[in-house]
Amino acid sequence: MKLKNKLIYIVGLLIAGLFFCTTNVTAARTDMVDVSNHNGYMTVSNFQDMLNNYGVKSVVTKISEGTYYHDYTAANNIYTAQAAGLYINGYHFARYSTVSGAIAEANYAASLAKSDGLPVGSVLVADVEAEQQNGLSRATNNANNKAFMEQVAKYGYRSAVYTMSSWLGSKMDVNQGWIASYPYNSSGKQWYSNHHSWQWGSTYNFAGSYGNFDVSQNYDNFFTGGQSPQVDPNETINNNVDVKGNSYKAFTTYNNEGKANVGTDVISGTSWKSNGITVIKDKPYYVIGVDTLLPQSSSTFKGTVVVNYLNNYGVLAYNSKGESIKDSNKVFKGGTSWQTNDKLVNLPNIGYAYQVATDEYIPIQYAQGSGFKG
């Protein structure tokens, strides 16, 4: 018995040695992750974990599909990704089969993207892989994709085509796009490096985040650049005069350190989507883009806030004196939305809070801005 155990031990060491002598191979990078309603409402902590522990740099969230579906998690995901310090982009699941259909879907997707707060300059991808495109000619798909991207550009968004590798050169031509192809083992591979990005997995798991995720390796900065807010070229012209001949005032924007940005002033009277408020050195700012903030004092915003807390659990509201309101946590439960028409208020002993009812306020750490527009 002792001899047998000794032999097993020696063999065990030899097998272990074989594994220790193998060469380490680097897996494909998780530069980008795409999310949708299948992953639920993503939180700031979810995205910060991806950024800090997995090397994720950018997010692509589903905005829409066809001309009939708006992803209800889009506005939340746009806000939380930016708050976590990630670049944010969007995608539209295409159902078009004609040029006119592609233009209609582009208008639908871009309008929703703007409403959800996707920064001007972000990428709005055409996800082209549906049955509607499967039976079309290569030339038809090319024309439809071109029409979609050109129409999206009119809203200030960049664009690209996402599709599966088996469709390249057969169903359509893609100059520089986002290509999906899943190898059994992605380690050490650099597939489709002549494109912006290669999606190499669809079942990736991030600790602390719900569900499976599509992950991609980027080859350039297409999905991580050009996201500063810009004045709509259809609304203004040069020399501080709008298209109607009226003069306007420009307001300075600031970065996440509270320092003035150069060349990104916004125009008085123009509308901007904000996904929340941040406080820097005890001064509140509306977040209107990646590293681009507008002082609360320069603007008037209206919108909704979502209680950012566990589902089925509530948070206490406070009055203007900073006193907690009994049983208010039974009303303001995690995930519920509330209208707010006033600016952020600094309550005694509580700090900044959103007003959600007459003399009822929710602290900023438990309320996530959504749909602010001014």
C-alpha positions in Angstrom: 0.0 0.0 0.0 2.8 2.4 0.9 4.7 1.6 -2.3 1.6 2.1 -4.5 1.0 5.5 -2.9 4.6 6.5 -3.5 4.3 5.6 -7.2 1.1 7.6 -7.6 2.8 10.6 -6.0 5.8 10.4 -8.4 3.5 10.1 -11.4 1.5 13.0 -10.1 4.6 15.2 -9.9 5.6 14.3 -13.5 2.1 15.2 -14.8 2.2 18.5 -12.9 5.6 19.2 -14.3 4.2 18.9 -17.9 1.7 21.6 -17.2 4.2 23.9 -15.5 6.4 23.7 -18.6 3.8 24.7 -21.1 4.0 28.2 -22.7 1.6 30.9 -21.5 -0.6 32.3 -24.3 -2.4 35.6 -24.0 -6.1 35.5 -24.6 -7.9 38.0 -26.9 -8.5 41.3 -25.2 -11.9 42.4 -23.7 -11.6 45.9 -25.1 -15.3 46.3 -25.6 -18.5 44.8 -24.3 -22.0 45.1 -25.8 -25.1 45.1 -23.6 -28.9 45.2 -24.0 -32.0 44.4 -22.1 -30.8 40.8 -21.8 -28.3 42.1 -19.2 -30.7 44.2 -17.3 -29.9 47.7 -16.0 -26.2 47.9 -15.8 -24.8 49.8 -12.8 -21.8 52.1 -12.4 -20.1 49.5 -10.2 -20.7 46.8 -12.9 -18.9 48.9 -15.5 -16.2 50.0 -13.1 -15.4 46.4 -12.4 -15.1 45.7 -16.1 -12.8 48.8 -16.5 -10.6 48.1 -13.5 -10.3 44.3 -13.6 -10.9 43.3 -17.2 -9.5 46.1 -19.3 -12.8 47.1 -20.9 -12.5 50.5 -22.5 -15.8 51.0 -24.3 -19.4 49.9 -24.3 -22.0 49.4 -27.0 -25.6 49.4 -25.8 -28.6 48.4 -27.8 -30.8 51.4 -28.8 -33.4 50.0 -31.1 -34.6 47.5 -33.6 -36.5 48.1 -36.8 -38.9 51.0 -36.4 -40.8 49.4 -33.5 -38.6 48.6 -30.6 -36.7 50.9 -28.2 -34.5 49.1 -25.7 -35.7 50.3 -22.3 -32.2 49.9 -20.7 -30.4 52.2 -23.2 -30.6 55.5 -21.3 -29.6 53.9 -18.1 -26.6 52.1 -19.7 -25.4 55.3 -21.4 -25.4 57.1 -18.1 -23.8 54.4 -16.0 -21.1 53.6 -18.6 -20.1 57.2 -18.8 -20.2 57.6 -15.0 -17.8 54.7 -14.8 -15.3 56.3 -17.1 -16.0 54.2 -20.2 -16.6 55.4 -23.8 -20.2 54.7 -24.8 -21.7 53.8 -28.2 -25.0 52.4 -29.4 -26.2 49.8 -31.9 -29.4 49.3 -33.9 -30.6 45.9 -34.9 -31.4 46.3 -38.6 -34.6 44.9 -40.2 -34.4 47.0 -43.4 -34.5 45.5 -46.9 -34.7 48.7 -49.0 -32.9 52.1 -49.1 -36.1 53.9 -47.9 -36.4 51.4 -45.1 -32.8 51.9 -44.1 -33.3 55.7 -43.9 -36.5 55.2 -41.8 -34.7 53.0 -39.4 -31.7 55.4 -39.2 -34.1 58.2 -38.3 -35.8 56.1 -35.7 -32.5 54.9 -34.2 -30.7 58.2 -34.2 -33.7 60.1 -32.7 -33.9 57.6 -29.8 -30.1 57.6 -29.3 -30.2 61.4 -29.0 -33.2 61.2 -26.6 -31.4 58.5 -24.5 -28.3 60.7 -24.2 -25.9 59.1 -26.6 -23.2 61.8 -27.0 -22.9 63.4 -30.4 -19.8 61.9 -32.0 -20.4 58.4 -30.7 -20.8 55.4 -33.0 -24.3 54.2 -33.8 -23.7 50.8 -35.3 -26.0 49.0 -37.9 -26.2 45.4 -36.7 -26.9 43.6 -40.0 -27.6 39.9 -39.6 -31.3 39.4 -39.8 -33.5 37.3 -42.0 -34.6 40.4 -43.9 -31.1 40.8 -45.3 -30.3 37.1 -45.8 -32.1 36.8 -49.1 -31.0 40.1 -50.6 -28.3 40.5 -53.1 -24.9 41.8 -52.1 -25.4 45.0 -54.0 -28.7 45.7 -52.3 -27.4 45.1 -48.8 -24.4 47.4 -49.6 -26.8 50.2 -50.8 -29.0 49.8 -47.8 -26.1 49.9 -45.3 -24.7 53.0 -47.0 -28.0 54.8 -46.8 -28.3 53.9 -43.0 -24.9 55.2 -42.2 -25.3 58.4 -44.3 -28.6 59.2 -42.6 -27.1 58.6 -39.1 -24.3 61.0 -39.9 -26.9 63.8 -40.2 -27.6 63.4 -36.5 -23.9 63.8 -35.6 -23.1 60.1 -35.1 -20.4 58.1 -36.7 -21.4 54.6 -37.9 -20.2 51.2 -39.0 -21.6 47.8 -39.9 -21.6 44.9 -37.6 -22.1 41.5 -39.1 -21.0 37.8 -39.0 -17.8 36.8 -40.8 -19.7 34.3 -43.0 -21.6 37.3 -44.6 -18.4 39.2 -45.6 -18.0 39.2 -49.4 -21.1 37.1 -49.9 -24.1 39.0 -48.4 -22.3 42.3 -48.2 -19.0 44.2 -48.4 -17.7 45.9 -45.3 -14.7 48.2 -45.6 -13.9 48.7 -41.9 -16.5 47.3 -39.6 -17.1 45.2 -36.5 -17.0 41.5 -37.4 -18.2 38.6 -35.3 -16.5 35.2 -35.4 -16.1 32.9 -32.5 -13.1 30.5 -32.4 -13.0 27.5 -30.1 -9.9 29.2 -28.5 -9.3 32.9 -29.0 -5.8 32.8 -27.3 -3.2 34.6 -29.3 -5.5 35.3 -32.3 -5.8 38.6 -34.2 -8.7 37.9 -36.5 -10.1 40.6 -38.8 -7.4 43.1 -37.7 -8.1 45.2 -40.8 -11.5 46.1 -39.2 -12.2 48.4 -36.3 -13.1 45.5 -34.0 -13.4 41.7 -33.8 -16.1 40.2 -31.6 -14.6 36.9 -30.5 -17.0 35.7 -27.8 -20.7 35.8 -26.9 -20.8 34.0 -23.5 -18.2 35.9 -21.5 -18.9 36.3 -17.8 -17.9 39.2 -15.6 -17.9 38.7 -11.9 -20.7 40.8 -10.3 -22.6 41.3 -13.6 -25.6 39.4 -14.7 -25.7 37.1 -17.7 -23.5 36.4 -20.7 -21.8 39.2 -22.6 -20.5 39.7 -26.1 -16.8 40.8 -26.0 -14.6 42.3 -28.6 -11.0 43.2 -29.3 -10.5 46.6 -30.8 -7.8 47.4 -33.4 -8.0 51.2 -33.4 -9.7 54.0 -31.5 -12.9 54.1 -33.6 -15.0 53.0 -30.6 -13.1 55.1 -28.1 -12.8 58.6 -29.6 -14.6 61.6 -31.0 -17.3 61.8 -28.3 -17.2 65.4 -27.3 -20.5 67.2 -27.6 -20.8 69.3 -30.7 -23.2 72.1 -31.7 -25.8 70.7 -34.2 -24.6 72.1 -37.6 -28.2 72.4 -38.6 -29.0 74.8 -35.7 -26.1 77.3 -35.7 -23.6 79.0 -37.8 -20.4 80.9 -37.1 -19.8 84.2 -35.3 -22.3 83.6 -32.5 -25.3 83.9 -34.8 -27.9 81.2 -35.3 -29.7 80.3 -38.5 -32.5 82.8 -37.8 -30.0 85.6 -37.4 -30.3 85.8 -33.6 -27.2 86.3 -31.5 -26.5 83.8 -28.8 -24.3 83.4 -25.7 -21.8 80.5 -25.4 -21.4 78.7 -22.0 -18.1 77.1 -21.0 -18.1 73.4 -20.3 -15.8 71.6 -17.8 -14.1 68.3 -17.5 -14.4 65.7 -14.7 -11.8 67.6 -12.7 -13.8 70.8 -12.8 -11.4 72.5 -15.3 -12.7 74.5 -18.2 -12.7 72.6 -21.6 -11.3 74.4 -24.6 -13.4 74.5 -27.8 -16.5 72.8 -26.5 -18.7 75.7 -25.5 -22.5 75.1 -25.7 -24.9 77.7 -27.1 -27.7 79.4 -25.1 -31.1 78.1 -26.1 -29.9 74.8 -27.5 -31.0 71.5 -26.1 -28.8 68.9 -24.5 -29.4 65.5 -23.1 -28.0 64.9 -19.6 -27.8 61.6 -17.9 -27.3 62.9 -14.4 -25.5 65.4 -12.2 -22.1 65.2 -10.6 -20.7 67.4 -7.8 -17.1 68.6 -8.0 -15.8 70.8 -5.2 -19.3 71.3 -3.9 -20.5 72.6 -7.2 -23.1 70.6 -9.2 -22.7 69.9 -13.0 -24.9 68.3 -15.5 -23.1 65.5 -17.4 -23.7 66.1 -21.2 -20.9 64.0 -22.6 -17.7 62.0 -21.9 -15.6 64.2 -19.6 -17.9 67.2 -20.5 -19.9 68.9 -17.8 -22.2 71.9 -17.9 -22.6 74.0 -14.6 -26.0 73.7 -13.2 -26.0 77.5 -12.9 -25.8 77.8 -16.7 -28.8 75.7 -17.5 -32.4 74.7 -16.8 -33.2 71.0 -17.0 -36.2 68.8 -16.5 -36.5 65.1 -16.5 -36.7 62.0 -14.3 -34.6 60.2 -11.8 -34.5 56.4 -11.1 -34.0 55.2 -7.6 -30.6 53.5 -7.8 -31.0 50.8 -5.1 -31.8 47.1 -4.8 -35.1 46.0 -6.3 -38.0 45.7 -3.8 -36.0 47.8 -1.3 -36.6 51.5 -0.9 -34.6 54.5 0.2 -35.8 57.2 2.6 -36.7 60.7 1.3 -35.9 63.8 3.2 -37.6 67.2 3.6 -35.9 70.6 2.9 -34.7 70.7 6.5 -32.8 67.4 6.0 -35.2 65.4 8.1 -36.1 61.9 7.1 -39.7 61.2 6.1 -41.2 58.2 7.9 -42.1 55.2 5.7 -41.0 57.0 2.5 -38.8 54.0 1.7 -42.0 52.1 1.0 -42.7 54.4 -1.9 -39.3 55.1 -3.3 -38.2 51.6 -4.2 -35.2 50.6 -6.3 -35.8 50.9 -10.0 -38.8 53.2 -9.7 -38.8 56.5 -11.7 -39.8 59.9 -10.5 -40.3 63.3 -12.2 -38.0 66.1 -11.1 -38.4 69.6 -12.3 -36.0 71.4 -10.0 -32.2 71.6 -9.9 -30.1 69.7 -7.4 -30.6 71.0 -3.8 -28.0 71.0 -1.1 -29.9 69.7 2.0 -28.7 70.3 5.6 -26.7 67.3 6.9 -27.6 65.3 3.8 -25.9 67.0 0.9 -27.2 67.2 -2.7 -30.5 65.6 -3.5 -33.2 65.6 -6.2 -36.7 66.9 -5.5 -39.2 64.2 -6.4 -42.3 65.6 -4.7 -43.4 68.6 -2.7 -40.8 68.9 0.0 -39.5 65.4 -0.7 -35.9 64.8 -1.8 -33.8 61.7 -2.6 -30.1 62.0 -1.9 -28.0 62.0 -5.1 -26.2 58.8 -4.2 -29.5 56.9 -4.4 -30.9 58.6 -7.4 -29.8 58.3 -11.0 -30.6 61.0 -13.5 -32.4 60.0 -16.7 -33.9 62.0 -19.5 -32.7 65.4 -18.4 -33.1 67.9 -21.2 -32.7 71.7 -21.2 
